């Protein structure tokens, strides 16, 4: 005892732990700790605690039953089959259960009192004592008891009980598989006690004794059997009559939740050691890293309709009698008012023609947001925007969320056209006007109003609204204008609210993006997946950052000769740093020496057909 005390005090001193001597007791044969009495190598409930249970009055409501079960549940590890005994009482706590304290409940109440009034003992675990692990299973659950031999009476006494419920899938296992799994569960539970010592596994399944000597095992059992290899154990079979003590645990399960302790310092050391290894670093950097990079960034909205258009082509769609194969989609960013134009191609001339005709009625917008389709990056479209004093915003390649307004409309148009044009899909162009009318007359989630009402100031008058009275009259024009301004201001507030909520939900699943500087070597993600290209590298490179744009976007230029565009704009979630190798200098970004500040040269070569060049900061 003195030696152990010296070890404890030495360890406390080394770690700077201060001890209040007035609150300490030394060299005691018996101590009371957290409701338990520890004495002579055994543990039992404190008499003070059990007296409260024994004197507990007969419950008259569900709240008192809950209090009683809370008291007895604290000592449930001393009571075999606790949940089965307490079941009549716990059933009273179910929702919509009528409180009836009949004979069945009274018997359970008295039985728990009687058990706790008796002397209940657990032996403390002792290093070096003979140890046995008893395990059993049924379709209802698994039970296990860790036992050790006492030096005085030479008998095995329980050190700890454990039991688990089977899952729905496990309950359908064969009896042999259940018995094997019961042992594996018990080994994992008591691993800290059993690892590194010789012990005996006792089971009533004779087939399990022969498991390790079998030539052929099913995959599931073989996987479990491998876990036995790290333990110094022997397996002994005993009849079912001799295993009733553990069989009861597997059929009468205490509802206990166990918490697994994680040694975070060890995990951190292992992680650092892996990153110091060059081979493991390449494997780590090639895997997915949970949340994607980049936050959702909203486009500023003004309370002015027809100021910003989002445009895109939808298609190709099965060709019609008039050779229509695409739909040009134009969406007003503020009101969500939508125009759908069937087109024969995706040429810039046809886009300019449609926008020019629309401008005769609605005027030109201040901004147009589009992807990098050939129609929108052409010289003629750039000249059209410049002549009409329109700011053209191109979103990054492979980032459709930058043009989310029109992408949402695209998800609606095709399903609706499919239903309207059945069974003659080649006539879909005849229903485009009706789809446009449907979209513009439907309520928007962000504004609570239809696009038509927000733009014009009144509900759309459809052909089935013939009884609707004339709303716009000469004497109400002024009131209508005031209402329209109010609606637009309310819509702006509603849109900003929805944008903030969308931003919060979206950013919760994202992480802060990496930042890159001009001159950095990177790899860009392959966004164009063509037939037969699934085995190609997922990233292309190397590329060099030549310009940094707002919103985590970058302009990159190709370095050397390899697959991919010569220059493009992309976002940070489609970029990885180009990992360089000490023994390769194939890439020269400066025209002279390719050594970087870390002493590495050139990109990492291909290995097994996969490009291990790109990497990513963690």
C-alpha positions, 0 to 999 in steps of 0.5 A: 500500500505504501509503495502504491501511495508513493507511485500516486504522489510521485505521478501527481507531483510530476504533472503539477497536481495539487492535493488538499491534505485536509481532504485526504485519507491514507492507509484505510481498509475501507472507503466510500466513493460515489455511492460505493463501498470499496473494501478488501478487494471488493465493491458493494453499494453504500448502505446510505444509498441503499437505505434510500431505496429500501425506504422509498414510498410506494409510487402514486404517479409516473414521476415517482416511478421515474425517480425510483428507477433512477435510484435502482438503475445506479446499482443495476450492474449488481442486479442480473437481469435488471431490465427484465425485473423492472420492465413492469415499472418502466412500461408505466413511463411509456407515452399514453400509458395509463398509470396502474400500480397493480400486483405486477408493478408491486411485485417488481417494486418489492423485488428490487428493494429486496435485492438491494437490501442483500449484500451485493459484491463485485471483486476488483480486477487484480493483475496476475489473477486467473481470468475467465471470460464467459460469453453467450448469445441468443437472438435477443442479445449477447451476454458476457461476464469477466471473472477472476479466481479469488486467492482465498476460496479459489473460486471464480467471482464476477468482476463485471457484467456486460450485455448488448441487444442484437440488431435486426440483421444480427438477430437473423444470424445462425446460432454459431455466428451469434456465439462467435460474435458474442465472444468478439463483443466481449473481447472488445468490451474487456480488451483493456483487461485481457490484452497481454495476459493469458486467459480462458474463454468459456462458451456453451458452443462446441463448434466455436472451440473448433473455429480456429482449426477449421480449414474453411470458414465463412467470410464473416466468421473468418473476419471475426476469428482474425480478432482472436489472434491478438489475445493469449487465450484458450477456448473451453466448452461447457454445457448450457446448464453450466452457463445459465448465469451468462445466458440470462444476461443475453436474454434479459438485457439491461439498457446501458449505453457504453461510451468509448474513450478515445486517446486523442493525443495518440491519434494526433501523433499517428496523424503527424507521423503519417504526414512525415512519410512521403509515400503516405502523404501522396495517398492522404492527399489523393483522398477526399477531404470531407467538406468541399472548399468554397462558401456560397457568395450571394450576388447583391440585389437591388429593389429594381426589376429587369436590372440583372438577367441570368441566361443559359441554354437548355438542351439539346432536346429532341428536334421538332418539325421546325428544327428547334433543339434548344431553349434559351432561358432568361431569368430576371434576378429580382422578380424571377420573371422568366422568358423561354425562347425555343431556338434552333442552335446555341449560336451567339447570333440567335441569342443576340436576336432574342435579347434584342427583340425582348429589349424592345418591350422591357429594355436592356438590363444592366448586367447579364450573368451566364456560363462560359458557353461558346455563344456567350464567350464569342466576340459578337456577344461581347460586342453586343454587350459593349454596344448596349452598355451591358456588364457581362459576368461569366461564372467559373467553369464547372461551378453551376451554382454561380448561375443558380437562378437559371439552373433552378428554372431548368430543373422545372422546364424539362419535366413539365414539357415532357408531360405536356407533349406526351405522347408526341415529344417532337411537339414540345415547342408548342407548349413552351409558352404555357410553361412560361406562363405557369412559371411566371404565375406561380408563387416564389418561395423567396418572395411569397409572390408570383414573378408576374405580380412582382413585375407588373403589380397584379396577379396574372389574368388567366383564361379561366379567370373570366369572372375576375373584375377589371383591376387596373382602372384609371382612378386606381393607377396611383394606388397601384403604383404605390402598392407595387413599390411596397411589394418590391421593397418587401420582396427585397427584404424577403429575398435577402432573408432567404439568401442568408438562410441558404448561405448559412445552410450551404456554408455549414457543409463547406470549409474555408477554401485554400488561397493561391497566389500569382505564380503558384503551380496548381492542377485543375479538376477535369470538368468535361467527362466524355465517353471512355474518359473515366480512367483518365486522371481526374486533374489536369496540369500543371497550370500556373495562377496568372490572375486572382479574381474575387469570390475564390476564383482564379485565372490559370494558364497551361504550363508545358504541353499536356491535356486541357485548355490553354487558359481558363477560369476556375474556382478554388474547390476545383484546384489542388496544389501541384505536388513536385518531386525532388527528382523531376524537373520537367516543368519550367515556369520561369525559363531557368531553374525550377527549384522552389523554396522547398528544394523540390523540382517539377511535377510528380510523374504518373504512377499506375496510370494515375496523376499523383501530381496535385495535392492540397493544403490541410 
